[in-house]
Amino acid sequence: MDDLSAHLKAVTRITFLFMSLCCVAWALMPENESWWGGLMIGGAASLINAYHLSWKVTKVGAVAAAQIKKRVNLGFVTRACITLLAVVIATKTYTFQLSATVAGLFVAQLATLILGFLSRRKLMASNPTDERGENN
Amino acid sequence: MGATALIAAAIVFGLGALGAGIGNGLIVGRTVEGISRQPELRGTLQTTMFIGVALVEALPVITLVLAFIFYGEA
């Protein structure tokens, strides 16, 4: 398993944990259901966005490694449309809070950032010097 | 209110997209350069690129939702 797959699996675990915590909070505090529902829809959309981005990054990496001349893009418009779809579903289909949905859209990004810091720290602890013998 | 909200939507999404475009261009350019130089580091570089792009794209996502809120107000 390469680094990106392992990273994505950890992001998936964290996002599902967050969504299950939202379910528990919804059961315990049903008067704030518009917040918990918005957070869950935003979290699901952010996970879909993370999978799409990982697929695109793998594609860009494959094209760069093969050194072939082919236009590839990162597919931001698709992810923006997924975001808008989540916001529309949360606010029009249901009556969830828009701000909670927008906050939920950053769960995967936040998990990515924290896991990136942790993996960097682990790498520095296992390899305190680089190949030139300098401290990291 | 109408014209002002439309101008606000245009400015907020335009500037957000501009920043994200510059940031994504830098990240992807450096990653492709690194993979071309050292293909054996592809996994590590892809993970770094994934983290960078995910962080950079958080801003335009916020601006997109804000722009549509402003557009709805117009």
Backbone of each chain as ProteinMPNN parsed JSONL, in Angstrom:
{"seq_chain_A": "MDDLSAHLKAVTRITFLFMSLCCVAWALMPENESWWGGLMIGGAASLINAYHLSWKVTKVGAVAAAQIKKRVNLGFVTRACITLLAVVIATKTYTFQLSATVAGLFVAQLATLILGFLSRRKLMASNPTDERGENN", "coords_chain_A": {"N_chain_A": [[0.851, -1.196, 0.0], [0.622, 2.195, -0.911], [1.783, 5.51, 0.165], [-0.244, 7.436, -0.158], [-2.655, 5.998, -0.268], [-2.721, 4.894, 2.301], [-2.85, 7.224, 3.8], [-5.293, 8.247, 2.929], [-7.012, 6.282, 3.846], [-6.792, 6.675, 6.592], [-7.851, 9.258, 6.776], [-10.464, 8.684, 5.978], [-11.291, 7.042, 8.086], [-11.219, 8.887, 10.228], [-13.116, 10.765, 9.369], [-15.471, 9.229, 9.261], [-15.619, 8.593, 11.946], [-16.094, 11.129, 12.995], [-18.623, 11.621, 11.835], [-20.137, 9.62, 13.034], [-19.977, 10.453, 15.661], [-21.46, 12.776, 15.41], [-23.944, 11.63, 14.917], [-24.431, 10.419, 17.397], [-24.511, 12.712, 18.976], [-26.738, 13.916, 17.85], [-28.69, 12.128, 18.664], [-28.558, 12.489, 21.41], [-28.954, 15.227, 21.781], [-31.522, 16.26, 20.453], [-32.741, 18.677, 19.963], [-30.965, 20.31, 18.651], [-30.85, 19.454, 16.026], [-30.606, 20.494, 13.464], [-28.046, 21.452, 13.324], [-26.41, 19.163, 13.732], [-27.178, 17.509, 11.603], [-26.438, 19.114, 9.416], [-23.656, 19.166, 9.783], [-23.086, 16.466, 9.355], [-23.863, 16.043, 6.671], [-22.118, 17.811, 5.41], [-19.676, 16.635, 6.166], [-19.818, 14.168, 4.83], [-19.801, 15.059, 2.168], [-17.292, 16.245, 2.107], [-15.661, 14.026, 2.379], [-16.189, 12.642, 0.006], [-15.125, 14.53, -1.739], [-12.428, 14.371, -0.966], [-11.764, 11.768, -1.804], [-12.108, 12.058, -4.549], [-10.163, 13.975, -5.106], [-7.857, 12.553, -4.421], [-7.894, 10.558, -6.364], [-7.482, 12.142, -8.631], [-4.962, 13.24, -8.083], [-3.386, 10.955, -8.112], [-3.627, 10.34, -10.789], [-2.354, 12.556, -11.983], [0.216, 12.157, -10.977], [0.848, 9.712, -12.202], [0.933, 10.441, -14.885], [3.041, 12.255, -14.81], [5.13, 10.599, -13.998], [5.295, 8.791, -16.095], [6.101, 10.468, -18.04], [4.662, 11.467, -20.27], [3.09, 13.447, -22.795], [0.329, 14.839, -21.874], [-2.712, 16.366, -21.204], [-3.784, 17.005, -18.02], [-6.094, 17.623, -15.37], [-7.001, 18.974, -12.139], [-9.606, 18.826, -11.413], [-11.273, 20.726, -10.07], [-13.75, 21.937, -10.476], [-15.619, 19.89, -10.422], [-15.47, 19.149, -7.733], [-16.298, 21.534, -6.564], [-18.919, 21.569, -7.459], [-19.911, 19.316, -6.121], [-19.743, 20.278, -3.538], [-21.583, 22.414, -3.674], [-23.884, 20.955, -4.195], [-24.139, 19.534, -1.807], [-24.63, 21.676, -0.073], [-27.044, 22.637, -1.109], [-28.714, 20.384, -0.78], [-28.663, 20.227, 1.997], [-29.854, 22.615, 2.788], [-32.183, 23.093, 1.261], [-33.57, 20.625, 0.683], [-33.586, 19.428, 3.24], [-33.839, 21.073, 6.434], [-31.384, 22.058, 7.396], [-28.655, 23.727, 9.095], [-26.877, 26.19, 7.307], [-24.348, 27.157, 7.975], [-23.358, 25.103, 9.564], [-23.188, 23.055, 7.693], [-21.234, 24.093, 5.969], [-19.118, 24.172, 7.768], [-18.821, 21.427, 8.183], [-17.807, 20.713, 5.751], [-15.1, 20.918, 5.89], [-13.988, 18.92, 7.319], [-12.577, 16.673, 6.327], [-10.401, 17.969, 5.19], [-9.22, 19.127, 7.431], [-8.567, 16.819, 8.847], [-6.742, 15.759, 7.044], [-4.701, 17.67, 7.208], [-3.871, 17.465, 9.917], [-3.072, 14.771, 10.024], [-1.016, 14.885, 8.179], [0.856, 16.523, 9.513], [1.396, 14.826, 11.666], [2.488, 12.56, 10.407], [4.752, 13.686, 9.327], [6.104, 14.369, 11.613], [6.577, 11.851, 12.651], [8.264, 10.852, 10.695], [10.446, 12.554, 10.985], [11.272, 11.811, 13.505], [12.098, 9.2, 13.096], [14.05, 9.522, 11.155], [16.346, 11.556, 11.857], [18.319, 12.993, 10.497], [19.103, 14.185, 7.189], [19.968, 12.918, 3.853], [22.39, 14.162, 3.514], [23.416, 14.365, 5.961], [22.589, 16.464, 7.476], [20.702, 18.135, 10.016], [17.171, 17.628, 10.245]], "CA_chain_A": [[0.0, 0.0, 0.0], [1.467, 3.387, -0.945], [1.53, 6.52, 1.202], [-1.505, 8.15, -0.356], [-3.768, 5.113, 0.112], [-2.749, 4.814, 3.764], [-3.305, 8.533, 4.277], [-6.722, 8.37, 2.632], [-7.739, 5.392, 4.756], [-6.847, 7.335, 7.901], [-8.82, 10.363, 6.639], [-11.797, 8.066, 5.951], [-11.618, 6.62, 9.455], [-11.498, 10.071, 11.057], [-14.381, 11.379, 8.941], [-16.576, 8.376, 9.722], [-15.713, 8.769, 13.404], [-16.766, 12.417, 13.201], [-20.042, 11.496, 11.5], [-20.812, 8.811, 14.058], [-20.137, 11.321, 16.839], [-22.601, 13.659, 15.122], [-25.161, 10.817, 15.117], [-24.63, 10.295, 18.845], [-24.926, 14.031, 19.474], [-28.109, 14.123, 17.377], [-29.576, 11.338, 19.529], [-28.553, 13.041, 22.769], [-29.481, 16.603, 21.767], [-32.326, 16.387, 19.224], [-33.187, 20.059, 19.709], [-29.997, 20.941, 17.745], [-30.688, 18.529, 14.904], [-30.204, 21.183, 12.234], [-26.577, 21.557, 13.35], [-25.772, 17.848, 13.556], [-27.448, 17.064, 10.238], [-25.584, 19.89, 8.515], [-22.275, 18.696, 9.925], [-22.964, 15.136, 8.745], [-23.894, 16.169, 5.205], [-20.845, 18.433, 5.02], [-18.605, 15.645, 6.325], [-19.914, 13.192, 3.734], [-19.359, 15.714, 0.934], [-15.839, 16.45, 2.156], [-15.015, 12.729, 2.139], [-16.272, 12.407, -1.447], [-14.14, 15.431, -2.349], [-11.078, 13.855, -0.694], [-11.533, 10.612, -2.69], [-11.954, 12.559, -5.917], [-8.86, 14.629, -5.204], [-6.809, 11.531, -4.396], [-7.902, 9.931, -7.693], [-6.88, 13.066, -9.581], [-3.537, 13.367, -7.763], [-2.752, 9.731, -8.614], [-3.564, 10.46, -12.248], [-1.296, 13.521, -12.316], [1.491, 11.502, -10.672], [1.122, 8.69, -13.224], [1.318, 11.131, -16.126], [4.375, 12.827, -14.614], [6.134, 9.525, -13.925], [5.454, 8.202, -17.428], [6.648, 11.541, -18.876], [3.938, 11.576, -21.521], [2.48, 14.762, -22.946], [-1.12, 14.688, -21.815], [-3.277, 17.395, -20.314], [-4.612, 16.512, -16.915], [-6.46, 18.695, -14.449], [-7.274, 18.49, -10.78], [-11.05, 18.639, -11.266], [-11.851, 21.553, -9.006], [-15.155, 22.256, -10.753], [-16.416, 18.76, -9.926], [-15.548, 19.231, -6.269], [-17.137, 22.685, -6.235], [-20.317, 21.163, -7.68], [-20.288, 18.423, -5.013], [-19.953, 21.164, -2.394], [-22.861, 23.118, -3.851], [-24.951, 19.956, -4.051], [-24.304, 19.273, -0.374], [-25.271, 22.85, 0.541], [-28.451, 22.693, -1.561], [-29.448, 19.305, -0.107], [-28.792, 20.531, 3.43], [-30.699, 23.779, 3.09], [-33.468, 23.07, 0.557], [-34.277, 19.36, 0.921], [-33.807, 19.428, 4.682], [-33.719, 22.448, 6.952], [-30.179, 22.089, 8.207], [-27.955, 25.018, 9.126], [-25.874, 26.37, 6.257], [-23.011, 27.305, 8.569], [-22.913, 23.779, 10.005], [-22.802, 22.305, 6.494], [-19.943, 24.619, 5.513], [-18.099, 23.701, 8.72], [-18.601, 20.009, 7.929], [-17.068, 20.525, 4.503], [-13.661, 20.998, 6.123], [-13.549, 17.839, 8.226], [-11.529, 15.867, 5.675], [-9.209, 18.817, 5.041], [-8.591, 19.247, 8.751], [-7.955, 15.515, 9.138], [-5.561, 15.663, 6.18], [-3.644, 18.533, 7.76], [-3.355, 16.907, 11.177], [-2.342, 13.54, 9.706], [0.231, 15.293, 7.529], [1.787, 16.953, 10.571], [1.794, 13.657, 12.47], [3.385, 11.698, 9.638], [6.023, 14.424, 9.2], [6.784, 14.254, 12.904], [7.059, 10.465, 12.759], [9.398, 10.73, 9.776], [11.59, 13.263, 11.58], [11.75, 11.049, 14.659], [12.812, 8.005, 12.637], [15.197, 9.976, 10.352], [16.65, 12.908, 12.312], [19.186, 13.704, 9.55], [18.823, 13.836, 5.796], [21.043, 12.124, 3.228], [23.659, 14.89, 3.599], [23.855, 14.383, 7.348], [22.142, 17.672, 8.152], [19.523, 17.929, 10.853], [15.897, 18.025, 9.651]], "C_chain_A": [[0.89, 1.251, 0.0], [1.014, 4.399, 0.093], [0.146, 7.144, 1.089], [-2.705, 7.291, 0.055], [-3.88, 5.027, 1.636], [-3.281, 6.108, 4.372], [-4.822, 8.672, 4.099], [-7.553, 7.461, 3.542], [-7.858, 6.025, 6.133], [-7.844, 8.495, 7.882], [-10.246, 9.817, 6.66], [-12.226, 7.661, 7.354], [-12.007, 7.809, 10.317], [-12.841, 10.693, 10.679], [-15.578, 10.546, 9.388], [-16.744, 8.473, 11.237], [-16.446, 10.068, 13.735], [-18.263, 12.309, 12.928], [-20.793, 10.649, 12.52], [-20.968, 9.606, 15.359], [-21.292, 12.292, 16.651], [-23.919, 12.91, 15.313], [-25.48, 10.689, 16.606], [-25.127, 11.617, 19.425], [-26.361, 14.343, 19.068], [-29.099, 13.363, 18.277], [-29.666, 11.942, 20.928], [-29.176, 14.434, 22.837], [-30.324, 16.829, 20.512], [-32.803, 17.811, 18.953], [-32.233, 20.81, 18.774], [-29.804, 20.119, 16.477], [-30.261, 19.235, 13.624], [-28.685, 21.338, 12.173], [-25.937, 20.207, 13.054], [-25.991, 17.321, 12.142], [-26.583, 17.796, 9.23], [-24.137, 19.432, 8.568], [-22.087, 17.339, 9.243], [-22.976, 15.216, 7.223], [-22.597, 16.804, 4.697], [-19.687, 17.453, 5.123], [-18.619, 14.616, 5.205], [-19.422, 13.804, 2.425], [-17.845, 15.913, 0.937], [-15.092, 15.137, 1.935], [-15.059, 12.374, 0.646], [-15.245, 13.274, -2.176], [-12.723, 14.904, -2.155], [-10.771, 12.665, -1.599], [-11.325, 11.061, -4.128], [-10.593, 13.199, -6.098], [-7.733, 13.593, -5.232], [-6.715, 10.813, -5.751], [-7.204, 10.829, -8.711], [-5.38, 13.206, -9.353], [-2.785, 12.135, -8.266], [-2.603, 9.787, -10.137], [-2.455, 11.407, -12.69], [0.075, 12.891, -12.077], [1.852, 10.464, -11.722], [1.573, 9.33, -14.528], [2.726, 11.703, -15.998], [5.447, 11.743, -14.596], [6.367, 8.906, -15.294], [6.064, 9.185, -18.415], [5.997, 11.553, -20.261], [3.275, 12.95, -21.57], [0.964, 14.59, -22.99], [-1.639, 15.733, -20.838], [-4.109, 16.719, -19.235], [-4.986, 17.713, -16.05], [-6.813, 18.093, -13.099], [-8.77, 18.38, -10.486], [-11.683, 19.455, -10.156], [-13.339, 21.803, -9.213], [-16.058, 21.134, -10.237], [-16.578, 18.844, -8.415], [-16.387, 20.428, -5.823], [-18.607, 22.34, -6.404], [-20.79, 20.216, -6.582], [-20.574, 19.256, -3.762], [-21.304, 21.873, -2.485], [-24.043, 22.172, -3.676], [-25.217, 19.667, -2.572], [-25.027, 20.439, 0.301], [-26.745, 22.916, 0.162], [-29.276, 21.609, -0.874], [-29.692, 19.671, 1.355], [-29.79, 21.645, 3.696], [-32.076, 23.717, 2.43], [-34.247, 21.782, 0.832], [-34.606, 19.218, 2.401], [-33.716, 20.868, 5.152], [-32.527, 22.534, 7.887], [-29.514, 23.459, 8.108], [-26.896, 25.073, 8.028], [-24.469, 26.438, 6.855], [-22.479, 25.962, 9.062], [-22.473, 22.942, 8.81], [-21.441, 22.766, 5.99], [-18.821, 24.179, 6.462], [-17.788, 22.223, 8.492], [-17.798, 19.745, 6.673], [-15.56, 20.522, 4.712], [-13.146, 19.907, 7.05], [-12.402, 17.051, 7.593], [-10.251, 16.68, 5.51], [-8.455, 18.943, 6.35], [-7.899, 17.945, 9.135], [-6.687, 15.325, 8.313], [-4.4, 16.453, 6.748], [-3.03, 17.917, 9.013], [-2.558, 15.63, 10.912], [-1.029, 13.843, 8.995], [1.269, 15.732, 8.533], [2.306, 15.755, 11.353], [2.768, 12.771, 11.701], [4.75, 12.359, 9.452], [6.833, 14.293, 10.491], [7.37, 12.85, 13.084], [8.289, 10.253, 11.88], [10.639, 11.385, 10.353], [12.149, 12.482, 12.763], [12.545, 9.82, 14.213], [14.066, 8.359, 11.839], [15.598, 11.376, 10.775], [17.575, 13.683, 11.373], [18.83, 13.289, 8.142], [20.036, 13.134, 5.194], [22.397, 12.836, 3.264], [24.169, 14.979, 5.024], [23.433, 15.618, 8.103], [20.879, 17.372, 8.95], [18.275, 18.402, 10.128], [15.202, 19.047, 10.515]], "O_chain_A": [[1.807, 1.358, 0.815], [0.025, 4.203, 0.799], [-0.544, 7.355, 2.086], [-3.656, 7.793, 0.654], [-4.976, 5.08, 2.193], [-4.056, 6.091, 5.328], [-5.53, 9.146, 4.987], [-8.655, 7.822, 3.956], [-8.904, 5.926, 6.775], [-8.589, 8.698, 8.84], [-11.132, 10.407, 7.278], [-13.362, 7.898, 7.765], [-12.996, 7.759, 11.048], [-13.612, 11.098, 11.549], [-16.583, 11.092, 9.841], [-17.863, 8.442, 11.75], [-17.298, 10.111, 14.623], [-19.078, 12.835, 13.686], [-21.95, 10.928, 12.834], [-21.962, 9.456, 16.07], [-22.016, 12.601, 17.597], [-24.894, 13.476, 15.807], [-26.628, 10.829, 17.026], [-26.038, 11.644, 20.252], [-27.113, 14.952, 19.829], [-30.177, 13.859, 18.606], [-30.724, 11.911, 21.556], [-29.837, 14.784, 23.814], [-29.882, 17.523, 19.597], [-33.224, 18.121, 17.838], [-32.614, 21.814, 18.173], [-28.709, 20.093, 15.916], [-29.611, 18.622, 12.777], [-28.105, 21.352, 11.087], [-25.032, 20.111, 12.225], [-25.079, 16.745, 11.549], [-26.053, 17.188, 8.3], [-23.47, 19.322, 7.54], [-21.051, 17.09, 8.627], [-22.193, 14.539, 6.557], [-22.049, 16.383, 3.678], [-18.809, 17.439, 4.26], [-17.569, 14.234, 4.69], [-18.712, 13.151, 1.66], [-17.191, 15.77, -0.097], [-14.003, 15.138, 1.363], [-14.082, 11.866, 0.095], [-14.581, 12.819, -3.108], [-11.904, 14.979, -3.071], [-9.657, 12.547, -2.109], [-10.48, 10.522, -4.842], [-9.938, 12.997, -7.12], [-6.768, 13.741, -5.982], [-5.625, 10.5, -6.228], [-6.436, 10.354, -9.547], [-4.609, 13.283, -10.309], [-1.675, 12.253, -8.787], [-1.599, 9.346, -10.696], [-1.713, 11.123, -13.63], [0.991, 13.069, -12.88], [3.018, 10.337, -12.097], [2.478, 8.83, -15.197], [3.514, 11.65, -16.943], [6.544, 11.942, -15.118], [7.492, 8.535, -15.628], [6.496, 8.793, -19.499], [6.678, 11.636, -21.283], [2.945, 13.537, -20.54], [0.397, 14.238, -24.025], [-1.06, 15.945, -19.772], [-5.028, 15.953, -19.528], [-4.259, 18.706, -16.013], [-6.91, 16.876, -12.942], [-9.158, 17.893, -9.424], [-12.517, 18.96, -9.398], [-14.103, 21.874, -8.249], [-17.127, 21.392, -9.683], [-17.668, 18.641, -7.881], [-17.103, 20.35, -4.824], [-19.447, 22.755, -5.605], [-21.941, 20.296, -6.153], [-21.519, 18.981, -3.023], [-22.063, 21.928, -1.517], [-25.065, 22.531, -3.092], [-26.366, 19.569, -2.143], [-25.913, 20.238, 1.131], [-27.595, 23.213, 1.001], [-30.398, 21.864, -0.435], [-30.781, 19.455, 1.886], [-30.491, 21.629, 4.707], [-33.043, 24.237, 2.986], [-35.43, 21.825, 1.171], [-35.743, 18.93, 2.775], [-33.536, 21.779, 4.344], [-32.634, 23.014, 9.015], [-29.765, 24.234, 7.186], [-26.123, 24.133, 7.842], [-23.525, 25.857, 6.32], [-21.276, 25.709, 8.986], [-21.495, 22.2, 8.899], [-20.595, 21.949, 5.627], [-17.718, 23.854, 6.023], [-16.634, 21.807, 8.593], [-17.18, 18.69, 6.532], [-14.815, 20.161, 3.801], [-12.006, 19.962, 7.513], [-11.385, 16.793, 8.237], [-9.149, 16.153, 5.669], [-7.227, 18.878, 6.389], [-6.793, 17.952, 9.676], [-5.686, 14.804, 8.804], [-3.263, 15.982, 6.773], [-1.807, 17.857, 9.147], [-1.496, 15.424, 11.499], [-0.04, 13.136, 9.188], [2.437, 15.36, 8.424], [3.493, 15.67, 11.667], [3.751, 12.286, 12.261], [5.777, 11.681, 9.423], [8.053, 14.131, 10.474], [8.48, 12.675, 13.588], [9.233, 9.566, 12.268], [11.744, 10.857, 10.236], [13.357, 12.488, 13.0], [13.528, 9.438, 14.848], [15.034, 7.599, 11.835], [15.216, 12.33, 10.098], [17.616, 14.911, 11.439], [18.323, 12.191, 7.912], [20.994, 12.798, 5.891], [23.435, 12.203, 3.07], [25.211, 15.58, 5.286], [23.854, 15.823, 9.242], [20.1, 16.482, 8.608], [18.292, 19.443, 9.472], [14.11, 19.503, 10.175]]}, "seq_chain_B": "MGATALIAAAIVFGLGALGAGIGNGLIVGRTVEGISRQPELRGTLQTTMFIGVALVEALPVITLVLAFIFYGEA", "coords_chain_B": {"N_chain_B": [[-29.075, 47.126, -2.886], [-29.082, 44.848, -4.497], [-27.255, 45.086, -6.781], [-24.899, 45.59, -5.41], [-24.598, 43.251, -3.895], [-24.218, 41.393, -5.928], [-21.811, 42.311, -7.015], [-20.195, 41.91, -4.795], [-20.312, 39.109, -4.627], [-19.024, 38.43, -7.003], [-16.461, 39.517, -6.571], [-15.578, 38.142, -4.267], [-15.542, 35.451, -5.045], [-13.945, 35.58, -7.283], [-11.42, 36.523, -6.336], [-10.831, 34.5, -4.515], [-10.658, 32.267, -6.23], [-8.542, 33.09, -7.777], [-6.363, 33.116, -5.973], [-6.344, 30.403, -5.251], [-5.818, 29.26, -7.701], [-3.2, 30.154, -8.259], [-1.846, 29.004, -6.081], [-2.401, 26.23, -6.426], [-1.203, 25.857, -8.884], [1.523, 26.277, -8.291], [1.969, 24.159, -6.461], [1.342, 21.806, -7.951], [3.085, 22.092, -10.093], [5.668, 21.965, -8.869], [5.502, 19.408, -7.769], [5.217, 17.726, -10.013], [7.627, 18.267, -11.218], [9.364, 17.225, -9.278], [8.611, 14.495, -9.304], [9.337, 13.842, -11.888], [12.102, 14.11, -11.717], [12.814, 12.308, -9.652], [11.444, 9.474, -9.82], [11.08, 7.399, -8.024], [10.282, 8.48, -5.661], [7.627, 8.933, -5.868], [5.288, 8.193, -4.408], [5.545, 9.493, -1.879], [5.701, 12.167, -2.718], [3.234, 12.465, -3.969], [1.506, 12.217, -1.787], [2.229, 14.49, -0.322], [1.459, 16.411, -2.164], [-1.282, 15.942, -2.232], [-2.032, 16.715, 0.364], [-1.315, 19.435, 0.281], [-2.899, 20.455, -1.864], [-5.449, 19.897, -0.903], [-5.561, 21.625, 1.28], [-5.226, 24.123, 0.067], [-7.505, 24.277, -1.508], [-9.521, 24.643, 0.284], [-10.125, 27.304, 0.738], [-11.299, 28.45, -1.748], [-13.624, 26.902, -1.679], [-15.002, 27.877, 0.533], [-15.358, 30.517, -0.373], [-16.922, 30.06, -2.598], [-19.37, 29.162, -1.532], [-20.009, 31.42, -0.045], [-20.256, 33.278, -2.129], [-22.522, 32.313, -3.416], [-24.386, 32.699, -1.423], [-24.4, 35.496, -1.304], [-25.315, 35.959, -3.876], [-27.831, 34.889, -3.701], [-28.933, 36.753, -2.002], [-29.13, 38.929, -3.615]], "CA_chain_B": [[-28.594, 45.845, -2.327], [-28.921, 43.843, -5.544], [-26.001, 45.214, -7.53], [-23.787, 45.467, -4.459], [-24.424, 41.837, -3.552], [-23.637, 40.708, -7.088], [-20.391, 42.689, -7.091], [-19.515, 41.221, -3.687], [-20.16, 37.7, -5.007], [-17.991, 38.326, -8.043], [-15.14, 39.793, -6.0], [-15.164, 37.115, -3.307], [-15.189, 34.203, -5.726], [-12.82, 35.843, -8.191], [-10.152, 36.562, -5.598], [-10.581, 33.148, -3.977], [-10.22, 31.397, -7.326], [-7.196, 33.538, -8.203], [-5.389, 32.604, -4.995], [-6.272, 28.941, -5.341], [-5.157, 28.922, -8.965], [-1.75, 30.344, -8.095], [-1.351, 27.997, -5.132], [-2.442, 24.902, -7.054], [-0.187, 25.811, -9.94], [2.841, 26.089, -7.664], [2.058, 22.817, -5.867], [1.369, 20.768, -8.988], [4.326, 22.254, -10.861], [6.815, 21.433, -8.11], [5.36, 17.959, -7.599], [5.526, 17.082, -11.289], [9.081, 18.391, -11.391], [10.0, 16.273, -8.36], [8.368, 13.121, -9.76], [10.144, 13.625, -13.087], [13.502, 13.937, -11.315], [12.976, 11.1, -8.839], [10.169, 8.734, -9.874], [10.936, 6.469, -6.887], [9.645, 9.214, -4.556], [6.288, 9.329, -6.328], [4.291, 8.029, -3.341], [5.695, 10.566, -0.897], [5.364, 13.456, -3.337], [1.777, 12.511, -4.186], [0.854, 12.491, -0.5], [2.452, 15.907, -0.019], [0.617, 17.194, -3.08], [-2.673, 15.778, -1.786], [-2.226, 17.573, 1.546], [-1.247, 20.839, -0.139], [-4.063, 20.84, -2.68], [-6.637, 19.882, -0.036], [-5.577, 22.844, 2.088], [-5.415, 25.296, -0.793], [-8.872, 24.314, -2.039], [-10.5, 24.968, 1.324], [-10.52, 28.714, 0.605], [-12.33, 28.666, -2.776], [-14.899, 26.282, -1.298], [-15.69, 28.865, 1.375], [-15.77, 31.676, -1.178], [-18.022, 29.642, -3.476], [-20.62, 29.172, -0.764], [-20.298, 32.833, 0.261], [-20.719, 33.94, -3.346], [-23.916, 31.941, -3.681], [-25.222, 33.377, -0.431], [-24.565, 36.879, -1.776], [-26.14, 35.92, -5.091], [-29.206, 34.689, -3.25], [-29.404, 37.996, -1.379], [-29.298, 39.977, -4.634]], "C_chain_B": [[-28.265, 44.866, -3.441], [-27.58, 43.908, -6.245], [-24.8, 45.046, -6.611], [-23.525, 44.011, -4.1], [-23.817, 41.069, -4.707], [-22.157, 41.025, -7.229], [-19.602, 41.993, -5.988], [-19.295, 39.751, -4.022], [-19.049, 37.532, -6.023], [-16.601, 38.517, -7.457], [-14.682, 38.63, -5.114], [-14.774, 35.829, -4.027], [-14.015, 34.401, -6.68], [-11.492, 35.83, -7.47], [-9.81, 35.198, -5.0], [-10.061, 32.207, -5.046], [-8.826, 31.783, -7.804], [-6.125, 32.977, -7.265], [-5.226, 31.1, -5.099], [-5.585, 28.511, -6.631], [-3.655, 29.051, -8.87], [-1.167, 29.256, -7.191], [-1.314, 26.608, -5.735], [-1.388, 24.777, -8.139], [1.198, 25.579, -9.377], [2.997, 24.66, -7.152], [2.206, 21.75, -6.947], [2.659, 20.851, -9.792], [5.528, 21.653, -10.154], [6.727, 19.917, -7.953], [5.715, 17.219, -8.885], [7.025, 17.135, -11.561], [9.813, 17.361, -10.528], [9.82, 14.838, -8.816], [9.198, 12.826, -11.012], [11.611, 13.396, -12.736], [13.719, 12.622, -10.585], [11.663, 10.311, -8.828], [9.984, 7.788, -8.696], [10.294, 7.154, -5.685], [8.201, 9.594, -4.87], [5.251, 9.254, -5.207], [4.337, 9.16, -2.336], [5.266, 11.911, -1.476], [3.862, 13.576, -3.592], [1.038, 12.805, -2.888], [1.013, 13.957, -0.121], [1.581, 16.796, -0.899], [-0.853, 17.126, -2.661], [-2.96, 16.695, -0.6], [-2.266, 19.036, 1.127], [-2.478, 21.276, -0.905], [-5.325, 20.865, -1.836], [-6.711, 21.161, 0.801], [-5.847, 24.08, 1.243], [-6.87, 25.412, -1.237], [-9.929, 24.583, -0.975], [-11.02, 26.396, 1.143], [-11.551, 28.935, -0.517], [-13.661, 28.004, -2.461], [-15.694, 27.246, -0.42], [-16.206, 30.015, 0.514], [-16.924, 31.32, -2.121], [-19.361, 29.698, -2.745], [-21.011, 30.611, -0.418], [-20.855, 33.552, -0.962], [-22.176, 33.581, -3.638], [-24.866, 32.524, -2.648], [-25.482, 34.818, -0.866], [-25.474, 36.938, -2.993], [-27.608, 35.722, -4.733], [-29.788, 35.941, -2.616], [-29.769, 39.047, -2.423], [-30.72, 39.962, -5.201]], "O_chain_B": [[-27.283, 44.13, -3.349], [-26.85, 42.919, -6.304], [-23.802, 44.432, -6.989], [-22.374, 43.584, -4.009], [-22.988, 40.185, -4.494], [-21.346, 40.146, -7.521], [-18.48, 41.54, -6.211], [-18.23, 39.2, -3.742], [-18.233, 36.615, -5.925], [-15.671, 37.783, -7.793], [-13.536, 38.188, -5.204], [-13.788, 35.188, -3.663], [-13.194, 33.502, -6.863], [-10.539, 35.201, -7.929], [-8.648, 34.793, -4.98], [-9.131, 31.437, -4.805], [-8.028, 30.927, -8.185], [-5.114, 32.434, -7.711], [-4.111, 30.581, -5.044], [-4.857, 27.519, -6.653], [-2.916, 28.182, -9.333], [-0.131, 28.667, -7.497], [-0.329, 25.884, -5.586], [-0.76, 23.73, -8.297], [1.965, 24.78, -9.913], [4.027, 24.023, -7.377], [3.087, 20.894, -6.868], [3.258, 19.831, -10.133], [6.312, 20.921, -10.757], [7.742, 19.222, -7.997], [6.424, 16.213, -8.856], [7.615, 16.179, -12.064], [10.755, 16.711, -10.981], [10.753, 14.039, -8.734], [9.699, 11.715, -11.186], [12.288, 12.59, -13.373], [14.681, 11.903, -10.856], [10.857, 10.471, -7.911], [8.855, 7.406, -8.388], [9.809, 6.475, -4.779], [7.623, 10.466, -4.221], [4.424, 10.155, -5.071], [3.304, 9.725, -1.977], [4.569, 12.691, -0.826], [3.287, 14.655, -3.449], [0.059, 13.552, -2.882], [0.067, 14.595, 0.341], [1.035, 17.801, -0.442], [-1.575, 18.121, -2.725], [-3.991, 17.366, -0.557], [-3.138, 19.789, 1.56], [-3.041, 22.337, -0.636], [-6.177, 21.735, -2.013], [-7.792, 21.713, 1.007], [-6.596, 24.97, 1.644], [-7.407, 26.515, -1.333], [-11.107, 24.735, -1.297], [-12.199, 26.67, 1.365], [-12.587, 29.553, -0.267], [-14.71, 28.469, -2.908], [-16.901, 27.413, -0.599], [-17.354, 30.436, 0.655], [-17.786, 32.15, -2.408], [-20.35, 30.21, -3.267], [-22.183, 30.98, -0.486], [-21.8, 34.333, -0.858], [-22.964, 34.431, -4.052], [-26.022, 32.812, -2.957], [-26.611, 35.304, -0.813], [-26.297, 37.844, -3.128], [-28.504, 36.294, -5.356], [-30.995, 36.169, -2.682], [-30.588, 39.932, -2.177], [-31.046, 40.772, -6.069]]}, "name": "protein", "num_of_chains": 2, "seq": "MDDLSAHLKAVTRITFLFMSLCCVAWALMPENESWWGGLMIGGAASLINAYHLSWKVTKVGAVAAAQIKKRVNLGFVTRACITLLAVVIATKTYTFQLSATVAGLFVAQLATLILGFLSRRKLMASNPTDERGENNMGATALIAAAIVFGLGALGAGIGNGLIVGRTVEGISRQPELRGTLQTTMFIGVALVEALPVITLVLAFIFYGEA"}
